């Protein structure tokens, strides 16, 4: 089995209360007072207290097109990704030259060469390191990335693999867009990064850390417009359908059963639920469908409050918080799960 040796989340140093970010959004994007009032209500209901921005708040006034936004993304994303990667390696007791596969994921900017290539060069990975950029998975990619690390290490059990997630959601906010989707997203999403270090069962450090036992993927039919981007001259315009919580109600319990049943498990056997903080309605739907309470998802709720939804990096921050603040006992079972564009779900079964 794959062992998760380290999970480390990092955040930009620019941290602001929700009210200040709501004011910024209204000033940049909503000149109409009625629209601002609606946005204020959306932001107040998001259960987000503070978020971090890739740039100082005063610099957002000058970002007036997609080129400027993506240039800012490239600079900040590589810096933050290097910070996350080096910290996770240090936590695992490894060095950049130990990494055999580096995988990156982002959905908030474009980079060719891709982010993991830029990170690998800067921090000193070997020239023969294998690279795999994941693009387009959005919020799903934190959980999916862990599953794909596991797939690789199943075939290369003596290897070290790294996932680096970098999401700078603030650089995608659309000016002059009074849609409900833009209002909701601007009150929910934040900026951050995270890195995961995993080793195969033949590696010398494989004895320490939770192990990946299994994973399940589910791509739901006819749901392409539930979540994603419309890409145009102004950049990345959020697609965020009202049906997302309904999809959780319809499918998630069955997805969890597909993951657990082959191992003789039920939801009551799971000691650690590591869930992506998709937003209050999504988290509440997860609790309802799986028969969980707010304490079961306390790390998810806390992450939403403190840093918002970081797209693919969020579930990894919840994972890191869980490892630090809710240590598991030997033999405990855990589930990592996220949902995202497709629309789809990815679930990973862990055992300590």
N, C-alpha and C positions, 0 to 999 in steps of 0.2 A: 504493500500500500504506500501511497504518497504521505509524507509527513509535512505538515505546515510548520516550518521552523521559526517564522517570524511574520508578523503583520504590523506595519507601522504607518500611521496616518500623519500628514503634515498639513498646515494651513498657512496661507499668506498672513503677514503680520498686520494687515489693515482690517480691523474689526470694528463693526458699527452696529448700533441698536436698530431694530426693525423700523422704528419710527423715522429715523434719519434716512434709511434706504427707501422707505415709502415716499418721503418728500422728494428725494432725488429722482425717483422714477416719475412722479407726477410732473416735476419741472421739466424733465427731458422728453417725456413721451406723451403727456396728456395735458394740453393747454386748456381743455374744456373742464370747467369746475365740476360738472355733473359726472363726467368720466372719472375724475379724481376721487369723488366721493365713493363711487363703486369700487375703485381700486383700493381705497382705504379699508373698506369692509372686507374685501378678499384678503388683504395683508393681515388684518387683525385676527382673522379666523384661521390663519395658517399654523398657529401654535409654534411660531419661530420667534425667538427673543433677540438673537444676534446672528450675524453672518459675517464672513470674511470676504474681502474683495482682492482680486489680483493686483489692483492698482490703488493708489490713494484716491479717495472719493472725488477730489477736485479734478482729477485728470479725465473723468468720464465726459465732461463737457466737450472736450476736444476730439473725441472719437466720433467722427461724423460719417464714416463709411466702412464698408467691409474690409477694405485694404488696411485701414488703420487698426481696426479691431483684430484682424488676423496677425498683423505685425506685433501687436501687443501680446497676443496669445502666444506666439512663438517664443518671444523673449521670456515671459513669465513661466510658461509651461516647462521649458527645459530646466530652468533654475529650480522650480518646485519638484520636478521629477527626479533630478539629481539628489536633492535633499532627502526625499523619501527613500530612494534606492539605497543610498549610503547608510541611512539610519537603520533600515531593515537588515541590511547585510551585517552591520555591527551587532544588532540584536541577535542575529543567528550565529555570530562568531565566524563569519565568512568574509571574503574580500571580493572585489569586482572580478578578479581573474579566475575565481572559482565558478563563475556563472557559465553554464553551457547553453541555456536558452533564455533570451529576454523577450518578453511580450509586453507590448504597450497597448493601452486603450484610451481613447478620447472620442467625444462626439461634439466638442465645442470649438474646434478649430481644425485647420488643415495644415499638414506638414509633409513635404517631400524633399529630402529624406524624412522618414517618419520619426516620431519622437524617440523611440527606443534606440535608433541609430545615433541620434545626436547625444543622447544620454550615455550610451555605451562608449562613444569616443571621448566624452568629457571626463568620465570617472575612471577610465582605464580598464575596460573589459578587453578580453582577448580578441584578436582580429578574426578568429574562427568562431566567435559566438554566433549561435543561430538566432535569427530575429523573426518575430511574428507580430505585425501590427493588427489589432482588432479595431475595425471602424464600423460605426453604424449600430452598435448594440445598445448604446445609451445606458440607462440605469441598470440594465440587465448584466452589463459586462463585468462587474465586480465578481458576481457569483459565477458567471460563465467562464471568466478568465481562470478562476481556481479550478473549475472542471477541466478546462483545456490543459492547464499545467499537469493535472493528474493524468490525462490521456497521454501526454508526451512522456511523463516519467514512468508510466506503465511499460513503455517500450524501451526506455533508457534508464533503468533502475539505479544506476550509479551516478546519475547526473544531478545538477543543481539548476533549478528553473526559477525565474523571477517574473512577476507581473507588476507593471507600473501603470497606475491609473492616474490621469491628470484631467481635471475638468474645471474650466474657467467659465462658468455659466454667465457671469456678469457681462462678459464681452459679447454675448449673443443678443442682449435685450434690444428690441426693435424700437426705434424712434417713430413717433407718429402712428403707432399701432394701438388702437383702443379696443382690440378684441379681448374677450374674456380670457382666452388662453394666455395672452401676453400679460394681462393683469395678474393672473394666478401665478404664472411662472416667475414673474418679477418679485413676488412676495415669498416664494418658496425656495428657489434655487440659490446656492452659494458656490464658492470657489474652494478647491482643495485638491489634495493628491494623496495617494497611498501606495505602498508597495508590499508585496507578498513574496516571501522566499519559501520555496518548497523543495524537498529532496526526495529522491526515489528510495525504495526500501533497501537497496544495496549500499547506500551512502553511509559513511561513518557516523553521521549525526542523526540518523533516522529514528533513533529511540526517543528523542525528545520532541513533544508537541502533539497536537491532535492529528489523527490520521484521516485521510479521505478514503471512505469506504465505497461510495457510489455517487452517481449523479443522474439527474433526469432533466431532459429538455422538452418543452412543449410549445410549438408554434401554433397559435390559434387561427383558424380559418376566417377570412373576410374581416380582418381587424386592422388593416394597414393604416387606416386613418385614426386609430385610437391614440397614437403617440408617434412623434417624429419631428422632422423638419421639412418645411418648404424652403428650398434653396433658390435664392434669386439675387438680383443686383444689390440688395441691401444686406445680404448675408443669410443668416439662419433664422427663419421665422418659425416659432414653436407651433406644433400641432399637438393639441392636448384635448382629447375628447372627454365628455362628461361620463362616458360609459366605462371608464377604467375601473372604478370600484365595483361596477356590476360584473365585469369580467372576473374580478377576484372572487366574488360570490359564486359565479357560475362554475369556475374551473379549479380553484386552488385546492380545495379539499381533495378532489380526485388526483391532482398532481402529487400532493403529499402522500396519499395512499399508494400511488405507483412507486414512489421512492422507498417507502417504509415496508410495505407488505412483503417483498422478496426476502427481507431480513427478519421477518417475524415480529415487526415493531408496529406500534400504534402511536398516536400523537402523545398520549400520556407517558410514553417511555422516553420522550425527548426532554433532556434537562436544560439545553441551551438553544434558544431560538434566536438566530442572528439574521434579522430581517432588514431589508432596505427600507428607509423612511420615505416612502413615496408621497406622503402627505397624510393629514389626519383621517380623511375618509378611507384611504387605502389601508392604513394601519388598523382602523376600526373594523374594516371588512375582513382583514386577516384574523383578527381576534374572534370575530363572530363565527367565521367558517371553521376555524380550528379549535374552538372552545377554549381560547386563551383569555387571560385577563391582562390588565395594563402592566402588572408586575412582570409577567412573562416576557413582555416586549419593552421592559423599562429602559434598556440600553438604546433601543430604537427611538422611543419617545424622547429620551434625553438628548440624543444626537440631533434630532429634528429641532429641538428647542435651542440648542447651543450653536449649531452651525448650518441649519437648514438641510436641504436635499442637495447633495454634491454629485448627482447623477451616479456614474459607475463607482466613484470613490466612496460613496456613502456607506454601503454595506461593509466595506473594508474598514472604515472608521468604527462602525459598530462592532465588527469582529475584534479589532484591536482593543476597544473599550471592554469588551466581554472578557478577553484574555487577561486584562489588567485588573478589572474590578469585580469579576464574577468567576474566580478560578474554579475549574471543574475537578471532580474526583476521577481517579482512574476507573475506566469502564463507562463513564458518562457518554451519552449520545447527544449529538447536536445537529442542527440543520441550518445551513446558509441558504437564503433564498432572495431572489429579486425578480422583478418583472420589468419589461421594457419594450421598445419599439419592435414591431413584428406583427401583432402584439404577441409576446411570448413570456414564458417563465423558465427560470433555471434554478434547480434545487440541488444542493450538495449535502450528502450525509457524512457526518464526522463521528469519530469515536476517540475519546481520550484514553 
